[in-house]
Amino acid sequence: MSRWVVFEPPSAAGGDAARHRATVSAEGERTAFLRDGWTTWAFLFPYLWPFRFGLWVTGLLAVAATIVIAILARQPGFELAASGLSILLGILMALEGPGRRAVRRRRRGWREVAVIEARSRAEAESLYFARQSAAAAQGPASALARAPRPPVTPALWLAPWIAAQAPEGA
């Protein structure tokens, strides 16, 4: 099972926003599904894969790291270390590359609306849109009746500091 992160685009400006939301909800054309996990192509080509998705800074850093590793490989006695570093760069890109793609979407204003466990993208899409249609069938009244999210609790080591910062009587 893979974990799929679902993103919806930022709202359109002006009166066009309602039409845009309806298009996204009903048709799902602009809804993005990003698989969060190992990416084989990023492992095999860590210096090219970021450019495929427009991650320019990450790609330039990967190219620079590849050049440094190639220079290190030419030094006597560092061949094995350079091979290991090359493999580590591939592993890093394969594990963290999808996360960089998600960060890029968040920076551009896309909203993370769901996280779905599914075997394939088609299964993730069907699960997501089935939930969307079920929520739409219940109507807007059920959306208001939903319980609010519980507040985020701070880490235990922060609790004394937060209590000291709280105003009197709180």
Disulfide bonds with the S-S distance in Angstrom:
none
